[in-house]
Amino acid sequence: MPKKTAPSPAATALPVPTPLAGPNQPVDWLFAFKFNSASFPGCDDGQSPPVGTPGIFGGTSQAYPYGHSQQYVYATSASPALAKGAGCLGATLTDPLGATFAQLYNNPGYHYVVWNDQFYNAPLATQFSPWGHSKGMVYWDDNGDGMVLQVSTPSWPASGSKAFPRQNDGNTLGCIRDDDVMVSQHFFALKLRGGDLATVLQGLVNSSVVTDPTIPSIVQNGGPAPIQKLVAQLQRTAPSASTTCLVSKLSTGVQLISKPSHLAAPPWQLVSSQLGGAPLRTATWWALPKIYSTTATTPLPGWPASLPKPGPVAIATTGTWAGKSLGLQGGLGKQYNHAKIGVSTDPKKPLSIFGDLNQQGAIGPGYAYPGQPANDSQCGRGGTFYVVNNAKLCASLAALLAGETAPTSGPNGGGGKPGGKPGANPSATPASTPAAVPTVKTAPKPAAKPKAKLPAKPATKPAAKRTAKPAAKPVAKPAAKSAKTKRKPA
């Protein structure tokens, strides 16, 4: 009888982490845009999963009274033009986001870091400026090969492995107490090979992402010694003191831009400056304190001397898909957008950009309201941006963002609301989360937190009562909205 031998390492080794367009469909990069619930509610059949349905990565489908959408369009390196996706994004084993996350979450043994400034105490408290406004995860194997997933969703994902299930909340898109499927969101996954992982980790350190290497559900360090050293640098009691914008090209040709919190600059003008002054059209959570569209001649009195001059940056307020208008502003309601995406409008530079930061803050002191500092809101927070040079992707993303554009100034000539007075802008007022979800501020900078974020959804009680016209109130009565806006600091 032949002697039994142990299976070869190749037979038991985990697959190298990579984005998946579907089961067993590896790609270099993957982008998905989830619609808001006003434009494309439910999943691709128009129906939301029954409340209480178990999520494939933990939790159960929630009753979201203010809106639910997991319909989406997506593009990959193999098929770069946006196409409508099937199923329920992030909630199945066959949709691109679900397939990609399942490869990692369902196979314990990978090393990973998960970060999010809005975990809502499961497992970390929400953090504010000057911590980074960044969300995502990175996985790798013992050789240091892996992938990064950038997301715009607060509170998801919040565990990197089924061996360490999330406590006190779900870990499946659509199964989180916080309603992150009401408004639009984006997801960008990228293959990392060779020195890419070290470059991405350096960018995460530089942008002060919120994580904790002592919590095994969100950090499993390992692999090459230099990688372990970089991961260890994420364990600090204060954000990075860096003022240097890092720009790198990864093995796939994708560029990574890392903005540190202490480099005060309007986020998307900074991106333009690092792309040779490329003219951009952007869609973010555009809410108070708003940075309006800028042209090539718009004065930027607070512009850092260390940065090249940016090109014009237009703010898309509506977009289009399948003949439907898409709301692309930030606000309380079903018609808004929380993705952070942009395109170059220069045909010679067909660039698509996926970022962490919203176009909120100031282009100089006192821009949105009297006494406003230059590092207000997102200008004083860290974040990363991934830049893909692909003509088909750029053209289809530009078509998605085609619609109305914000003017170059607000009603009072700047970024504030009409009749603004010192201290009257809601972004200048400190915020905290509801009593059911307490928040710890490590370095409070009240002016750095824009308001008018999504409403809180505690499990036992909805956020402060909404009216039939949620979009009509965030600006008119900021003080009355504090209970709603506390759950989603920028």
LOVODO-116879 format. One record per residue (C-alpha): residue in one letter; chain; x, y, z. Coordinates in pm, 1 decimal. Each point is the difference from the previous one (the first is absolute). Layout:
<kezas>
A;A;X;Y;Z
...
</kezas>
This chain:
<kezas>
M;A;0.0;0.0;0.0
P;A;155.5;335.5;-100.4
K;A;102.0;231.4;280.5
K;A;-225.1;304.4;53.1
T;A;164.2;336.2;-46.9
A;A;-105.9;345.8;111.5
P;A;-160.7;215.6;-265.8
S;A;240.8;227.4;-180.7
P;A;12.1;365.3;107.2
A;A;-139.2;102.0;-339.3
A;A;-308.5;-213.7;61.8
T;A;-84.3;167.0;331.1
A;A;126.4;354.0;-56.4
L;A;-248.0;282.2;1.3
P;A;-52.1;170.5;-335.2
V;A;187.3;326.6;-41.9
P;A;-249.0;276.0;89.2
T;A;-133.8;175.1;-307.9
P;A;-313.3;188.5;-106.6
L;A;-265.5;-223.8;-154.7
A;A;-255.8;99.2;-262.3
G;A;-192.0;-308.6;113.3
P;A;85.8;-348.9;130.9
N;A;339.8;-104.8;-140.6
Q;A;23.7;310.8;-219.2
P;A;318.6;180.9;110.6
V;A;62.4;353.2;-125.8
D;A;261.9;267.1;65.7
W;A;-253.8;254.8;122.3
L;A;-370.3;26.4;68.0
F;A;-225.7;303.9;45.3
A;A;-364.2;-10.7;111.6
F;A;-242.1;289.4;44.6
K;A;-305.6;-76.0;214.3
F;A;-301.8;215.1;-84.0
N;A;-205.9;193.3;250.5
S;A;-344.9;-123.0;97.3
A;A;-183.3;282.8;-174.4
S;A;130.3;-99.9;-343.7
F;A;32.6;-380.2;17.9
P;A;-157.1;-143.8;317.1
G;A;46.6;-354.9;125.8
C;A;213.0;-250.8;-189.9
D;A;-3.7;-63.2;-374.8
D;A;-357.6;-127.7;19.3
G;A;-105.9;316.0;180.2
Q;A;-64.7;-192.4;321.8
S;A;193.9;25.8;325.4
P;A;98.7;-320.0;183.7
P;A;-262.7;-98.8;260.6
V;A;75.1;150.0;339.3
G;A;181.8;-250.9;220.1
T;A;161.1;-192.8;-286.6
P;A;346.2;-114.5;118.4
G;A;289.1;182.7;-165.2
I;A;271.4;-212.3;-159.8
F;A;271.6;172.0;207.9
G;A;-201.4;49.1;317.9
G;A;-301.5;197.4;114.6
T;A;-351.1;1.6;-144.4
S;A;-175.0;216.4;-258.7
Q;A;-119.5;317.4;166.3
A;A;-325.1;193.0;-20.0
Y;A;130.3;327.5;-140.6
P;A;-297.9;237.7;19.8
Y;A;184.5;275.9;-185.5
G;A;103.0;-198.1;-306.1
H;A;177.7;-311.7;-127.9
S;A;193.1;-54.0;-323.5
Q;A;258.9;-259.9;-92.4
Q;A;-37.8;40.7;-375.5
Y;A;327.7;88.1;-167.7
V;A;211.8;46.9;-309.0
Y;A;356.4;-125.1;-20.0
A;A;311.6;-12.2;-216.3
T;A;317.8;-207.3;9.4
S;A;341.7;-2.8;-163.7
A;A;-132.9;-273.1;-230.3
S;A;-319.6;192.0;-87.3
P;A;62.2;368.0;80.1
A;A;-329.8;153.6;-115.6
L;A;-264.3;23.9;272.9
A;A;-276.8;-261.3;-23.1
K;A;-302.9;-74.0;215.2
G;A;67.1;-276.0;249.3
A;A;-226.1;-285.4;106.1
G;A;-107.9;-97.5;349.2
C;A;45.5;194.2;321.9
L;A;340.5;168.2;29.7
G;A;215.3;-130.8;284.2
A;A;-265.1;-243.3;117.3
T;A;54.8;-303.4;-227.7
L;A;285.9;-228.8;-98.1
T;A;-44.4;84.6;-367.6
D;A;-1.6;380.0;-16.2
P;A;349.7;151.8;-42.8
L;A;20.7;156.2;346.3
G;A;-141.7;-303.6;176.9
A;A;224.2;-241.3;-192.6
T;A;309.3;211.4;71.7
F;A;-71.8;35.8;370.4
A;A;-98.4;-368.5;38.3
Q;A;336.3;-111.9;-139.3
L;A;166.6;177.7;290.4
Y;A;-249.0;-9.7;286.3
N;A;-91.3;-367.5;-38.8
N;A;359.6;-126.7;-15.0
P;A;176.7;57.2;333.6
G;A;376.0;16.7;-38.5
Y;A;49.0;329.6;-180.8
H;A;163.0;300.9;159.3
Y;A;-209.5;316.0;-8.2
V;A;-69.7;351.1;123.1
V;A;-353.3;144.4;8.2
W;A;-44.4;372.9;65.4
N;A;-298.5;232.1;32.8
D;A;-43.9;334.0;175.7
Q;A;-367.8;-86.4;58.2
F;A;-13.7;-344.5;163.6
Y;A;-259.1;127.9;252.9
N;A;157.4;-190.4;292.8
A;A;-6.7;-336.3;-175.8
P;A;291.6;-42.2;47.6
L;A;135.9;358.3;27.9
A;A;-146.6;336.5;87.4
T;A;-55.3;245.5;-282.4
Q;A;297.2;234.7;-44.3
F;A;11.0;355.9;-127.9
S;A;258.2;243.5;-134.0
P;A;295.0;-18.8;-14.5
W;A;-41.9;-374.0;-49.6
G;A;-41.3;-112.7;-360.3
H;A;-345.0;-10.5;-161.1
S;A;72.1;-337.7;-156.8
K;A;-164.8;-342.2;-21.6
G;A;111.5;-333.7;-139.2
M;A;218.7;-304.3;45.4
V;A;317.0;-160.0;-134.3
Y;A;74.9;-374.9;-10.1
W;A;324.6;-184.3;-75.4
D;A;162.3;-342.4;14.8
D;A;331.4;-111.2;151.1
N;A;185.3;131.5;-306.8
G;A;-148.8;347.7;27.2
D;A;-225.3;-33.4;-308.1
G;A;-358.1;112.8;47.5
M;A;-268.0;257.3;-78.0
V;A;-148.9;320.6;138.1
L;A;-370.4;83.6;18.1
Q;A;-98.3;364.2;40.7
V;A;-361.6;59.1;108.5
S;A;-210.7;306.7;75.8
T;A;-231.9;-181.3;243.6
P;A;14.1;90.1;368.3
S;A;-6.3;-306.9;225.7
W;A;76.1;-254.1;-278.7
P;A;198.1;-217.2;-7.8
A;A;86.1;-29.6;367.7
S;A;156.5;-346.3;20.3
G;A;256.2;-158.3;-226.9
S;A;-61.8;-367.0;72.6
K;A;-283.1;-235.8;92.9
A;A;236.1;-127.2;270.8
F;A;-63.5;333.7;175.1
P;A;-364.5;88.2;-68.3
R;A;-108.1;355.4;62.6
Q;A;-160.7;59.1;336.0
N;A;-312.3;214.1;58.7
D;A;-77.8;56.6;-369.4
G;A;-7.6;-165.6;-339.4
N;A;288.1;-29.2;-247.2
T;A;-196.4;-42.3;-324.5
L;A;-99.2;293.9;-216.8
G;A;-369.5;64.0;69.4
C;A;25.6;-164.4;342.0
I;A;155.7;290.5;191.7
R;A;-198.0;199.5;258.8
D;A;118.0;319.1;-167.9
D;A;-188.2;41.0;-329.8
D;A;291.8;17.0;-242.1
V;A;-203.6;-123.9;-296.0
M;A;-244.4;293.4;-12.4
V;A;236.3;233.5;-184.9
S;A;249.2;-70.0;-279.2
Q;A;334.4;-161.1;94.2
H;A;309.9;-113.6;-188.7
F;A;244.7;-289.7;26.3
F;A;340.5;-34.6;-166.4
A;A;216.9;-313.6;22.6
L;A;355.8;-24.9;-133.5
K;A;251.1;-282.7;-34.4
L;A;329.1;56.8;186.1
R;A;320.8;-176.2;-104.4
G;A;370.5;43.9;69.8
G;A;59.2;322.1;192.6
D;A;-361.5;119.6;-35.3
L;A;-105.0;-109.3;347.9
A;A;276.9;197.2;168.9
T;A;-91.1;306.4;-208.0
V;A;-367.7;-23.0;97.4
L;A;82.4;-49.7;368.1
Q;A;227.2;306.3;-9.5
G;A;-292.3;194.6;-146.4
L;A;-229.3;-124.0;276.5
V;A;248.9;103.9;268.5
N;A;41.3;340.4;-165.2
S;A;-377.7;58.0;-15.2
S;A;-61.7;-107.7;363.3
V;A;-257.0;-273.5;-55.0
V;A;-198.6;-113.7;303.7
T;A;76.7;-356.9;104.4
D;A;153.5;-192.3;292.9
P;A;253.3;-284.5;-39.9
T;A;-98.3;-138.5;342.5
I;A;-350.4;-94.3;-120.3
P;A;18.0;-329.7;-195.6
S;A;-326.5;55.4;-187.4
I;A;148.1;300.1;-182.6
V;A;375.3;-69.2;-2.2
Q;A;192.5;-322.7;-53.4
N;A;362.5;96.3;-50.1
G;A;245.4;-233.5;-170.1
G;A;195.5;-74.0;-314.0
P;A;333.3;162.4;-89.6
A;A;173.8;185.0;284.6
P;A;-4.6;341.8;-176.2
I;A;-376.6;-34.3;-43.8
Q;A;-47.5;-83.9;366.6
K;A;199.3;310.8;93.9
L;A;-225.0;223.5;-208.5
V;A;-314.4;-152.5;149.6
A;A;140.5;60.7;347.9
Q;A;30.2;371.1;-86.4
L;A;-378.6;14.8;-22.4
Q;A;-12.4;-51.9;376.8
R;A;37.0;350.6;140.4
T;A;-173.1;226.0;245.9
A;A;-0.4;298.8;-235.6
P;A;-37.3;50.6;-374.9
S;A;304.6;36.7;-222.0
A;A;177.7;337.1;14.1
S;A;82.2;-23.1;-372.1
T;A;-60.7;299.1;-227.7
T;A;122.2;-177.7;-315.0
C;A;-231.9;-121.1;-273.2
L;A;120.6;-341.2;-121.7
V;A;-46.9;-94.7;-366.5
S;A;96.3;-345.7;-127.4
K;A;-59.9;-218.0;-304.3
L;A;-90.3;-362.8;74.5
S;A;80.2;-307.8;-210.5
T;A;-339.9;14.9;-175.0
G;A;70.4;356.4;-117.4
V;A;-253.5;137.7;248.6
Q;A;120.3;308.6;190.5
L;A;-42.1;38.1;374.9
I;A;-26.0;347.3;155.5
S;A;14.7;24.4;379.9
K;A;-104.0;329.6;162.4
P;A;109.9;50.0;361.7
S;A;-234.3;169.9;245.9
H;A;246.3;278.5;75.9
L;A;25.1;111.5;-360.8
A;A;-295.7;239.2;-7.4
A;A;-136.6;12.4;-355.1
P;A;-331.7;-50.1;-177.8
P;A;10.0;-374.7;-76.4
W;A;-84.6;-13.1;-369.4
Q;A;207.6;306.2;-88.4
L;A;288.6;-186.3;163.8
V;A;-70.2;-300.1;-223.4
S;A;-4.5;222.8;-308.1
S;A;331.1;154.5;102.5
Q;A;160.4;-344.7;19.3
L;A;-132.0;-89.5;-345.6
G;A;164.7;286.5;-184.0
G;A;-290.4;240.3;51.7
A;A;-252.4;-231.6;-164.4
P;A;-353.3;148.8;-13.6
L;A;-231.7;-217.0;210.4
R;A;-369.3;-68.5;43.7
T;A;-77.9;-150.7;338.6
A;A;-287.4;-152.2;196.4
T;A;28.7;-27.8;378.7
W;A;-207.7;54.5;313.5
W;A;-28.6;367.8;-93.6
A;A;-147.9;170.5;307.1
L;A;81.9;280.9;242.8
P;A;255.2;144.0;6.2
K;A;-14.5;-24.0;-379.5
I;A;296.2;66.3;-225.5
Y;A;-158.9;126.3;-320.6
S;A;123.8;-63.2;-353.9
T;A;327.2;174.7;-81.9
T;A;143.0;113.5;-332.6
A;A;355.7;45.0;-121.3
T;A;-10.6;360.3;124.0
T;A;-174.1;-48.1;336.5
P;A;223.7;149.9;273.6
L;A;120.8;-257.4;254.1
P;A;127.3;218.6;286.0
G;A;69.8;-293.2;232.3
W;A;182.8;-214.8;-257.5
P;A;312.8;-171.7;144.1
A;A;323.7;123.5;-154.6
S;A;128.7;-359.3;-13.7
L;A;-265.9;-106.8;-252.9
P;A;-11.8;67.7;-376.6
K;A;-285.7;211.4;-129.8
P;A;-324.0;-195.3;-54.6
G;A;-230.2;12.1;-300.1
P;A;-375.3;70.5;14.3
V;A;-219.6;-227.1;210.2
A;A;-371.1;-24.7;-81.7
I;A;-252.3;-139.1;248.7
A;A;-254.9;-235.1;-157.1
T;A;-334.4;40.6;176.9
T;A;-188.0;-249.1;-217.7
G;A;97.2;-293.6;-218.7
T;A;-173.1;-237.6;-241.2
W;A;-50.0;-373.2;-49.3
A;A;-251.0;-173.7;-228.7
G;A;-188.1;325.1;-50.8
K;A;-40.7;63.5;373.0
S;A;139.7;302.8;179.8
L;A;223.6;-81.4;297.9
G;A;36.6;234.9;295.1
L;A;370.8;53.4;71.7
Q;A;-3.8;240.5;294.9
G;A;26.7;-82.4;368.3
G;A;-306.9;24.6;218.6
L;A;-272.5;-168.1;201.7
G;A;-215.1;-207.1;-230.2
K;A;-17.0;-269.5;-265.9
Q;A;126.5;209.6;-291.1
Y;A;353.2;71.4;120.8
N;A;352.0;-126.1;-59.9
H;A;277.8;-114.3;233.6
A;A;242.4;-132.7;-265.5
K;A;320.3;200.7;-57.0
I;A;80.6;-25.2;-369.6
G;A;128.4;223.1;-277.7
V;A;111.8;11.0;-362.7
S;A;236.4;213.2;-203.0
T;A;-179.1;207.9;-262.7
D;A;317.4;25.2;-210.4
P;A;-26.8;-257.4;-283.9
K;A;379.5;-27.2;2.1
K;A;-13.2;-115.4;362.4
P;A;-274.8;-267.1;26.2
L;A;26.8;-33.3;377.1
S;A;-251.2;-141.7;247.0
I;A;55.1;71.8;369.1
F;A;-137.0;-183.4;304.0
G;A;56.5;172.2;332.1
D;A;-68.5;25.8;370.9
L;A;-73.4;370.8;35.1
N;A;-298.4;224.6;-68.5
Q;A;16.2;343.9;-159.2
Q;A;-72.6;179.3;328.1
G;A;195.8;263.6;185.1
A;A;162.0;315.7;-133.9
I;A;218.7;131.5;-281.1
G;A;130.5;257.3;244.7
P;A;-67.5;136.1;350.3
G;A;-351.6;138.3;48.0
Y;A;-126.5;-153.9;-324.6
A;A;-324.3;-158.0;126.0
Y;A;-61.7;208.7;312.0
P;A;182.7;270.6;197.6
G;A;295.5;-138.0;192.1
Q;A;8.7;-328.5;-191.0
P;A;350.3;-152.9;13.8
A;A;176.5;-130.8;-310.3
N;A;9.0;-351.5;146.2
D;A;-375.2;-16.5;58.1
S;A;-189.1;-320.2;-70.5
Q;A;157.1;-229.9;-262.3
C;A;285.6;243.2;-67.2
G;A;143.0;-100.4;336.2
R;A;-40.7;-375.7;-35.6
G;A;210.0;-271.2;-160.8
G;A;-108.2;-224.9;-284.1
T;A;109.2;-203.1;-301.3
F;A;-88.5;21.4;-369.2
Y;A;47.3;-266.7;-269.7
V;A;39.7;124.8;-357.3
V;A;-69.5;-231.2;-296.9
N;A;111.0;100.9;-350.2
N;A;-249.6;-173.9;-228.0
A;A;-196.0;168.0;-279.4
K;A;-302.5;-232.8;9.3
L;A;-38.7;26.0;376.3
C;A;40.5;377.7;-9.9
A;A;-258.9;40.2;-276.9
S;A;-260.8;-214.9;175.1
L;A;61.7;161.1;338.5
A;A;-26.4;345.1;-159.6
A;A;-336.1;-105.2;-144.3
L;A;-112.6;-109.4;347.2
L;A;96.6;342.9;136.8
A;A;-160.3;193.4;-286.0
G;A;-258.6;243.0;130.2
E;A;-27.1;324.9;192.1
T;A;303.3;179.4;144.4
A;A;37.9;211.3;311.8
P;A;73.1;371.8;-49.9
T;A;332.6;158.7;85.2
S;A;-131.6;166.2;317.0
G;A;-280.7;-31.2;251.0
P;A;-282.4;244.4;73.6
N;A;226.4;211.2;223.0
G;A;298.2;-8.8;-234.7
G;A;180.5;-283.9;174.9
G;A;-76.8;-350.8;115.1
G;A;-238.3;82.9;284.6
K;A;-373.8;30.3;24.5
P;A;-183.5;326.9;-62.3
G;A;24.4;242.1;290.7
G;A;271.2;-200.6;171.5
K;A;139.9;142.9;320.7
P;A;311.6;-91.2;196.6
G;A;-65.4;-333.6;162.4
A;A;-331.2;-44.4;-181.8
N;A;127.7;-252.9;-250.9
P;A;-94.8;-345.3;130.7
S;A;336.9;-141.6;-105.1
A;A;163.5;222.4;258.8
T;A;-195.0;-156.7;284.9
P;A;136.3;-307.7;180.1
A;A;-201.6;-314.8;-54.8
S;A;-28.6;-329.3;177.4
T;A;-192.0;-314.2;-74.7
P;A;-327.9;-88.2;174.9
A;A;9.7;-134.5;351.4
A;A;-53.5;-350.2;-137.1
V;A;322.6;29.6;-196.8
P;A;241.0;214.1;204.7
T;A;304.7;141.1;-171.6
V;A;344.4;71.0;138.6
K;A;182.6;296.7;-148.9
T;A;374.0;-35.0;26.0
A;A;89.0;338.7;-140.0
P;A;-311.0;214.5;-27.4
K;A;8.0;265.9;-270.3
P;A;-360.2;114.5;-22.0
A;A;43.7;198.7;-321.6
A;A;128.6;-308.3;-178.7
K;A;-324.7;-191.6;9.8
P;A;-266.1;77.1;-258.0
K;A;-349.8;-81.6;97.0
A;A;-304.2;-116.2;-193.8
K;A;107.3;-361.4;-12.9
L;A;-229.1;-299.1;-14.9
P;A;-250.6;-57.7;281.6
A;A;80.2;-234.0;286.8
K;A;-185.3;-329.3;4.7
P;A;28.5;-146.5;354.4
A;A;-138.0;-351.4;16.5
T;A;-272.0;93.4;244.9
K;A;-97.2;338.3;-133.8
P;A;32.5;181.3;-334.6
A;A;200.2;318.7;-15.8
A;A;-174.6;323.6;84.8
K;A;-334.4;14.4;-176.5
R;A;19.8;73.6;-367.1
T;A;-252.8;191.9;-197.6
A;A;-140.0;-87.2;-339.4
K;A;248.9;243.8;-152.6
P;A;338.6;-86.2;155.6
A;A;197.9;206.1;-250.5
A;A;-165.4;322.7;105.5
K;A;132.4;22.8;355.4
P;A;377.8;-47.8;40.2
V;A;83.7;359.6;-94.9
A;A;-301.2;185.9;129.7
K;A;15.7;-123.4;360.6
P;A;340.5;-146.8;76.5
A;A;-51.2;1.1;373.9
A;A;-313.3;-209.4;-30.0
K;A;186.7;-262.5;-201.1
S;A;268.5;-82.4;251.9
A;A;-158.4;-332.2;91.9
K;A;-1.3;-104.4;-364.9
T;A;333.4;125.4;-111.0
K;A;211.0;-130.1;284.3
R;A;21.2;-354.2;-135.6
K;A;195.4;97.2;-313.6
P;A;282.0;243.5;72.8
A;A;221.5;70.2;-300.0
</kezas>
